Amino acid sequence: SNSASPYNIMVDTVTATLLRPFSSSINPLSFPHMSLVYTLIQSLLLLI
Protein backbone atom coordinates (compact mmCIF):
# COMPACT_ATOMS: atom_id res chain seq x y z
CA SER A 1 0.00 0.00 0.00
CA ASN A 2 1.17 3.52 -0.71
CA SER A 3 -0.58 4.75 2.43
CA ALA A 4 0.64 4.05 5.95
CA SER A 5 -2.76 4.12 7.62
CA PRO A 6 -3.34 1.47 10.32
CA TYR A 7 -6.03 -0.15 8.16
CA ASN A 8 -3.72 -0.49 5.17
CA ILE A 9 -0.99 -1.88 7.39
CA MET A 10 -3.48 -4.45 8.71
CA VAL A 11 -4.51 -5.34 5.14
CA ASP A 12 -0.85 -5.75 4.19
CA THR A 13 -0.28 -8.01 7.18
CA VAL A 14 -3.36 -10.13 6.49
CA THR A 15 -2.46 -10.44 2.82
CA ALA A 16 1.12 -11.43 3.61
CA THR A 17 -0.15 -14.00 6.12
CA LEU A 18 -2.57 -15.47 3.59
CA LEU A 19 0.13 -15.68 0.94
CA ARG A 20 2.85 -17.04 3.22
CA PRO A 21 2.05 -20.74 2.54
CA PHE A 22 2.19 -20.05 -1.19
CA SER A 23 5.32 -17.92 -0.93
CA SER A 24 7.17 -20.69 0.87
CA SER A 25 6.28 -23.30 -1.75
CA ILE A 26 6.49 -21.04 -4.79
CA ASN A 27 9.39 -18.70 -5.47
CA PRO A 28 7.71 -15.31 -6.08
CA LEU A 29 10.47 -14.43 -8.54
CA SER A 30 9.52 -17.40 -10.69
CA PHE A 31 5.82 -16.71 -10.29
CA PRO A 32 5.17 -13.36 -12.04
CA HIS A 33 1.49 -13.37 -11.09
CA MET A 34 2.20 -13.24 -7.35
CA SER A 35 2.07 -9.46 -7.29
CA LEU A 36 -1.21 -9.61 -9.20
CA VAL A 37 -2.65 -12.08 -6.70
CA TYR A 38 -1.39 -9.89 -3.86
CA THR A 39 -3.12 -6.83 -5.36
CA LEU A 40 -6.31 -8.80 -5.97
CA ILE A 41 -6.50 -10.02 -2.38
CA GLN A 42 -5.85 -6.51 -1.07
CA SER A 43 -8.61 -5.14 -3.31
CA LEU A 44 -11.05 -7.74 -2.01
CA LEU A 45 -10.15 -6.96 1.61
CA LEU A 46 -10.62 -3.24 0.98
CA LEU A 47 -14.18 -3.94 -0.17
CA ILE A 48 -15.12 -5.45 3.18
KASUL-V737209 format. One record per residue. N is the residue number from 1. RES is the residue in one letter. PSI is psi in radians with two decimals (* if undefined). Layout:
{{N & RES & PSI} {N & RES & PSI}}
//
This chain:
{{1 & S & 2.53} {2 & N & -0.09} {3 & S & 2.60} {4 & A & 0.45} {5 & S & 2.64} {6 & P & -0.64} {7 & Y & -0.77} {8 & N & -0.62} {9 & I & -0.70} {10 & M & -0.76} {11 & V & -0.75} {12 & D & -0.75} {13 & T & -0.79} {14 & V & -0.77} {15 & T & -0.78} {16 & A & -0.67} {17 & T & -0.73} {18 & L & -0.59} {19 & L & -0.14} {20 & R & -0.79} {21 & P & -0.61} {22 & F & -0.65} {23 & S & -0.57} {24 & S & -0.47} {25 & S & -0.33} {26 & I & 2.18} {27 & N & 2.02} {28 & P & -0.52} {29 & L & -0.49} {30 & S & 0.06} {31 & F & 1.47} {32 & P & -0.33} {33 & H & -0.03} {34 & M & -0.72} {35 & S & -0.57} {36 & L & -0.75} {37 & V & -0.73} {38 & Y & -0.81} {39 & T & -0.70} {40 & L & -0.80} {41 & I & -0.74} {42 & Q & -0.73} {43 & S & -0.71} {44 & L & -0.71} {45 & L & -0.59} {46 & L & -0.33} {47 & L & -0.29} {48 & I & *}}
//
